[in-house]
Amino acid sequence: MSADAPPRTEAVSSPWDLTRRRFARHRLGLAAFFLLVVLYALALGCEFFAPTTRNWRNLAYSYCPPQPIHFSLRDGLYVHRMQRYDDPVTFARHYTVDERGRVPLGFLVRGEPYRLWNLVPLERHFFGVNRDALAAQGRADEAGTVFYLMGADKYGHDVYSRLIYGARISLSVGLISILITFGLGVTLGGLSGYVGGGWDNLIQRVIEIINALPQLPLWLALGAIFPAEWSPLTVYFCVTVALSLISWTGLARVVRGKILALREEDYAVAARLLGASHARVLFRHLVPGFTSHIIVTLTLGVPGMILGETVLSFLGLGLRAPIVSWGVMLQDCQNLQTVGHYPWLLSPVLFIVLTILAFNFAGDALRDAADPYSDR
């Protein structure tokens, strides 16, 4: 190699830098990562991004069908006005579209007042009905001036707004459960692999017992022990902890295997000879050596947490109203006849599927990127 040749960047790049570069070349994984960023941004600012507040409802327009958005150069964004008709014989409720009546839409519009993060009082919403334009036209109190992007439920709640509010609960359950899983998995898995002996046998037998239990009946048993008089917030934290207590075993097995392979490496032996404590050797020298693998395992574990919350809430054993989550919203879909007449009530399923696919694609991309030298 000549003296003027530029140095190879791979020789001086850190493992994290190599992982980041490899992940950036994975288009599907990168797209999934940005989708997750959007979903979590919506969940973080759900009060602002939702067209209405969580508990807003209009019983006069229960089961109103979704209203597609239209655009014209003269009126901008708008939806057609909805007219309700109740059958006097069957009492069935029907809706017709009044194409002559237009409900103007806009960005950063005034709407129902709310408190962002329960701290900052605001009344501006990212998108919704332009009430100022309606007031200027003298149509502020006109019947049919409603906006249901994804339809309404039986109480007249805006399904789209509740989907955004439900994202905060469903997605946060996954993240908080993963944090608890990380603590249990790394601590118990590291102890099992580093100490060995009787502690290793005890921890591995506990893991085998937990893995032998069928997951769905175990979820149902855990959900059934929650007293009905508990507050929604208490149930939320208990569901999160319960999901974590039965999901840490996979990470513990991964950590144990890595510790067994690394505990006799030269740098670990040198740290012990220099007087480092066992805890320092384990958590300061061994665990950071395979952090990327831990991140991958945790990423692939989040969808299981979200599905667990959804199943428990759908069956009425997890979160309950007035908490809004995707699983709670799906409780209205237990009646197949209702789903047949009002299929838009299944829209939480679309969000759940997109979230789980995004986590799986992003996790697969991270798993490929965790070994930057695999293609050499």
Legacy VTK file of the C-alpha trace (Angstrom):
# vtk DataFile Version 3.0
C-alpha trace
ASCII
DATASET POLYDATA
POINTS 376 float
0.000 0.000 0.000
1.436 3.411 -0.975
2.056 6.098 1.584
-0.459 8.429 -0.081
-3.328 5.953 -0.009
-6.197 7.051 2.261
-6.729 4.932 5.359
-9.616 2.461 5.369
-12.450 3.829 7.435
-13.645 0.317 8.381
-10.416 -0.207 10.347
-11.116 2.707 12.672
-14.919 2.688 12.746
-16.569 1.638 15.973
-18.934 -1.376 16.027
-21.895 0.986 16.545
-20.877 3.015 13.495
-20.609 -0.110 11.357
-24.006 -1.293 12.598
-25.583 2.063 11.784
-24.156 2.067 8.246
-25.319 -1.460 7.562
-28.802 -0.697 8.908
-29.029 2.431 6.713
-28.575 0.231 3.616
-31.538 -1.966 4.579
-34.388 -0.133 2.840
-37.275 -2.163 4.237
-35.912 -1.990 7.765
-35.306 1.738 7.435
-38.858 2.312 6.169
-40.212 0.278 9.098
-38.117 2.346 11.507
-39.510 5.620 10.160
-43.057 4.216 10.365
-42.462 3.449 14.041
-41.134 6.977 14.550
-44.357 8.370 13.035
-46.563 6.115 15.166
-44.765 7.031 18.373
-44.842 10.730 17.443
-48.625 10.474 16.996
-48.893 8.686 20.338
-46.729 11.264 22.102
-48.816 14.200 20.851
-52.152 12.403 20.552
-54.115 15.340 22.028
-52.781 17.625 19.291
-52.948 15.209 16.343
-56.440 13.850 17.074
-59.273 15.875 15.444
-61.370 15.542 18.616
-60.710 14.794 22.259
-60.778 11.279 23.648
-64.256 11.454 25.217
-65.941 13.729 22.650
-69.027 12.141 21.148
-72.144 12.937 19.178
-74.854 10.345 19.797
-76.885 11.743 16.926
-74.296 10.273 14.529
-73.573 6.886 16.058
-72.177 4.400 13.539
-71.664 7.172 11.018
-69.666 5.734 8.084
-66.206 7.049 7.141
-66.169 10.303 5.188
-63.597 10.484 2.369
-61.704 13.766 2.037
-62.121 15.792 -1.168
-60.219 18.729 -2.584
-61.106 21.584 -4.907
-59.317 24.789 -5.798
-62.284 26.856 -4.641
-63.062 25.133 -1.341
-59.776 23.426 -0.509
-60.075 20.305 1.658
-63.604 19.299 2.616
-65.975 16.414 3.249
-69.593 16.122 2.208
-72.257 16.732 4.801
-73.947 13.651 6.245
-77.729 13.357 6.540
-79.247 10.832 8.929
-82.438 8.928 8.249
-84.145 6.663 10.823
-86.432 3.989 9.402
-89.804 4.346 11.232
-90.534 0.619 10.814
-87.224 -1.113 11.604
-85.682 1.801 13.560
-82.523 1.214 11.553
-80.293 4.238 11.134
-79.126 5.153 7.631
-76.856 7.896 6.351
-76.865 9.637 2.997
-74.257 11.960 1.534
-75.362 15.491 0.750
-72.988 16.410 -2.075
-74.248 20.001 -2.111
-73.250 20.560 1.498
-69.537 20.788 2.180
-67.780 20.773 5.541
-64.473 22.678 5.274
-61.337 21.124 6.756
-58.016 22.686 7.673
-54.760 22.401 9.549
-54.098 23.931 12.977
-57.806 24.577 13.435
-59.698 25.421 16.595
-61.529 22.546 18.199
-62.380 20.952 21.511
-60.117 22.336 24.284
-57.602 19.907 25.782
-54.469 19.799 27.900
-51.356 18.610 26.077
-49.683 15.941 28.257
-52.225 17.030 30.886
-50.154 20.180 31.401
-50.552 22.781 28.627
-54.109 24.017 27.872
-54.682 24.292 24.110
-57.542 24.250 21.625
-55.672 23.971 18.320
-55.708 20.588 16.566
-53.384 19.496 13.802
-56.257 18.662 11.440
-60.021 18.843 11.626
-63.149 20.830 10.839
-62.466 24.489 10.114
-64.936 26.004 12.547
-63.841 29.539 11.739
-64.818 29.035 8.105
-68.167 27.569 9.161
-68.818 30.528 11.468
-67.955 32.972 8.677
-70.542 31.235 6.474
-73.147 31.248 9.236
-73.207 27.420 9.351
-71.653 26.802 12.744
-74.770 25.083 14.111
-75.869 23.417 10.872
-76.829 19.758 11.134
-74.485 17.280 9.472
-71.321 19.344 9.877
-69.367 16.439 11.369
-66.103 14.853 10.328
-65.468 11.134 10.832
-62.413 10.132 8.827
-62.674 6.482 9.899
-66.304 6.467 10.948
-67.948 6.550 14.366
-68.697 3.899 16.987
-71.997 3.217 18.741
-71.569 6.222 21.019
-70.669 8.640 18.224
-66.966 8.725 19.133
-64.556 9.547 16.339
-62.775 6.246 15.633
-59.718 7.949 14.124
-59.205 10.172 17.165
-59.549 7.235 19.522
-57.066 5.263 17.429
-54.486 7.979 18.002
-55.268 8.121 21.716
-55.145 4.323 21.889
-51.687 4.341 20.292
-50.282 6.036 23.404
-51.490 3.217 25.652
-50.813 0.234 23.372
-47.379 1.388 22.248
-46.287 2.478 25.719
-47.248 -0.924 27.135
-44.723 -2.464 24.746
-41.951 -0.052 25.674
-42.440 -0.210 29.453
-42.712 -4.001 29.360
-39.488 -4.184 27.382
-37.673 -2.044 29.972
-38.731 -4.425 32.740
-37.876 -7.406 30.533
-34.441 -5.905 29.896
-33.744 -5.594 33.617
-34.875 -9.136 34.439
-33.361 -10.781 31.375
-29.919 -9.172 31.618
-29.646 -9.575 35.405
-30.869 -13.168 35.711
-29.351 -14.303 32.402
-26.010 -12.696 33.268
-26.047 -14.228 36.756
-26.859 -17.631 35.299
-24.051 -17.561 32.762
-21.394 -15.868 34.902
-21.841 -17.647 38.238
-23.005 -21.043 36.963
-23.446 -23.958 39.335
-26.579 -24.070 41.455
-27.712 -20.582 40.474
-27.524 -21.548 36.807
-29.592 -24.696 37.365
-32.202 -22.831 39.403
-32.645 -19.998 36.890
-32.765 -22.373 33.918
-35.408 -24.569 35.578
-37.548 -21.475 36.286
-37.194 -20.426 32.643
-38.225 -23.897 31.451
-41.297 -23.882 33.709
-42.397 -20.453 32.427
-41.815 -21.470 28.793
-43.775 -24.707 29.319
-46.921 -22.811 30.312
-49.271 -22.102 27.367
-49.091 -18.388 26.736
-52.723 -17.490 26.021
-54.218 -19.334 29.045
-51.473 -17.797 31.189
-52.441 -14.323 29.964
-56.081 -15.074 30.733
-55.215 -16.304 34.235
-53.169 -13.199 34.953
-55.937 -10.955 33.626
-58.596 -12.734 35.688
-56.837 -12.018 38.979
-57.101 -8.245 38.542
-59.955 -7.022 40.814
-62.769 -5.218 39.003
-62.657 -2.323 41.483
-59.089 -1.377 40.579
-58.622 1.965 38.866
-57.771 1.985 35.147
-54.278 3.308 35.911
-53.610 0.463 38.370
-54.786 -2.111 35.833
-52.544 -0.511 33.201
-49.416 -0.933 35.310
-50.396 -4.438 36.419
-50.928 -5.564 32.816
-47.539 -4.113 31.905
-45.760 -5.892 34.756
-47.609 -9.157 34.090
-46.553 -9.174 30.447
-42.951 -8.543 31.501
-42.884 -11.361 34.050
-43.630 -13.968 31.382
-41.544 -12.485 28.567
-38.029 -12.138 30.028
-37.025 -15.752 29.491
-35.979 -15.397 25.844
-33.623 -12.514 26.580
-32.195 -14.347 29.619
-31.309 -17.327 27.430
-29.554 -15.063 24.908
-27.577 -13.274 27.635
-26.594 -16.548 29.311
-25.255 -17.989 26.058
-23.202 -14.884 25.315
-21.794 -14.709 28.865
-20.742 -18.362 28.713
-18.818 -17.618 25.520
-17.165 -14.421 26.787
-16.464 -14.930 30.493
-13.095 -16.650 29.856
-11.905 -14.104 27.302
-8.586 -12.395 28.006
-10.078 -8.994 28.802
-12.506 -10.509 31.322
-9.753 -12.494 33.035
-7.516 -9.399 33.076
-10.270 -7.336 34.699
-10.692 -9.912 37.454
-6.914 -10.078 38.032
-6.818 -6.289 38.376
-9.289 -6.539 41.232
-12.559 -5.665 39.485
-15.657 -6.955 41.232
-17.786 -9.631 39.643
-20.622 -7.141 39.080
-18.233 -4.756 37.299
-16.827 -7.515 35.113
-20.309 -8.667 34.199
-22.058 -5.358 33.534
-19.101 -3.155 32.554
-17.020 -5.528 30.421
-19.114 -8.516 29.279
-22.655 -7.203 28.667
-21.571 -4.208 26.498
-19.836 -6.658 24.166
-23.157 -7.905 22.789
-25.434 -4.899 23.353
-26.522 -4.960 19.709
-27.849 -8.509 20.123
-29.785 -7.450 23.221
-31.360 -4.549 21.295
-32.389 -6.902 18.494
-33.971 -9.352 20.947
-35.861 -6.562 22.693
-37.056 -5.097 19.388
-38.452 -8.432 18.271
-40.135 -8.844 21.667
-42.200 -5.633 21.570
-44.868 -7.048 19.172
-45.568 -9.854 21.629
-46.188 -7.307 24.381
-48.574 -5.304 22.196
-50.475 -8.446 21.194
-50.696 -9.516 24.825
-52.295 -6.232 25.857
-54.632 -6.378 22.872
-55.806 -9.910 23.660
-56.387 -9.198 27.348
-58.255 -5.955 26.654
-60.304 -7.510 23.839
-61.475 -10.253 26.193
-62.274 -7.714 28.920
-59.534 -8.989 31.260
-56.990 -6.215 30.732
-57.498 -2.500 30.300
-61.036 -1.221 30.598
-62.929 1.931 29.734
-62.477 4.859 30.133
-58.884 3.991 29.126
-58.626 3.935 25.348
-56.348 1.338 23.768
-56.512 -0.641 20.556
-57.594 -3.728 22.461
-60.359 -1.838 24.294
-61.625 -0.461 20.974
-61.837 -3.990 19.563
-64.298 -4.984 22.283
-67.022 -3.550 20.028
-66.080 -6.195 17.430
-67.024 -9.205 19.543
-70.427 -9.245 17.813
-69.926 -10.499 14.250
-73.212 -8.962 13.145
-71.975 -5.546 14.271
-68.718 -6.043 12.373
-70.662 -7.041 9.260
-72.712 -3.837 9.335
-69.944 -1.503 10.506
-66.593 -2.903 9.266
-64.711 0.315 10.073
-64.766 -0.740 13.733
-61.973 -3.168 12.792
-59.612 -0.308 11.953
-57.499 -0.918 15.122
-56.514 -4.234 13.553
-54.848 -2.334 10.701
-52.780 -0.275 13.147
-51.835 -3.385 15.140
-50.732 -5.262 12.012
-48.708 -2.290 10.721
-47.006 -1.853 14.104
-46.111 -5.530 14.462
-44.810 -5.754 10.886
-42.767 -2.582 11.408
-41.177 -3.976 14.572
-40.448 -7.296 12.868
-38.896 -5.702 9.778
-36.871 -3.262 11.880
-35.778 -6.088 14.177
-34.687 -8.252 11.234
-32.704 -5.335 9.814
-31.047 -4.735 13.188
-30.211 -8.422 13.453
-28.488 -8.322 10.054
-26.695 -5.095 10.970
-25.535 -6.391 14.351
-22.826 -8.429 12.616
-21.131 -5.908 10.272
-18.606 -8.485 9.015
-21.090 -11.220 8.093
-20.802 -10.564 4.344
-17.024 -10.782 4.227
LINES 1 377
376 0 1 2 3 4 5 6 7 8 9 10 11 12 13 14 15 16 17 18 19 20 21 22 23 24 25 26 27 28 29 30 31 32 33 34 35 36 37 38 39 40 41 42 43 44 45 46 47 48 49 50 51 52 53 54 55 56 57 58 59 60 61 62 63 64 65 66 67 68 69 70 71 72 73 74 75 76 77 78 79 80 81 82 83 84 85 86 87 88 89 90 91 92 93 94 95 96 97 98 99 100 101 102 103 104 105 106 107 108 109 110 111 112 113 114 115 116 117 118 119 120 121 122 123 124 125 126 127 128 129 130 131 132 133 134 135 136 137 138 139 140 141 142 143 144 145 146 147 148 149 150 151 152 153 154 155 156 157 158 159 160 161 162 163 164 165 166 167 168 169 170 171 172 173 174 175 176 177 178 179 180 181 182 183 184 185 186 187 188 189 190 191 192 193 194 195 196 197 198 199 200 201 202 203 204 205 206 207 208 209 210 211 212 213 214 215 216 217 218 219 220 221 222 223 224 225 226 227 228 229 230 231 232 233 234 235 236 237 238 239 240 241 242 243 244 245 246 247 248 249 250 251 252 253 254 255 256 257 258 259 260 261 262 263 264 265 266 267 268 269 270 271 272 273 274 275 276 277 278 279 280 281 282 283 284 285 286 287 288 289 290 291 292 293 294 295 296 297 298 299 300 301 302 303 304 305 306 307 308 309 310 311 312 313 314 315 316 317 318 319 320 321 322 323 324 325 326 327 328 329 330 331 332 333 334 335 336 337 338 339 340 341 342 343 344 345 346 347 348 349 350 351 352 353 354 355 356 357 358 359 360 361 362 363 364 365 366 367 368 369 370 371 372 373 374 375
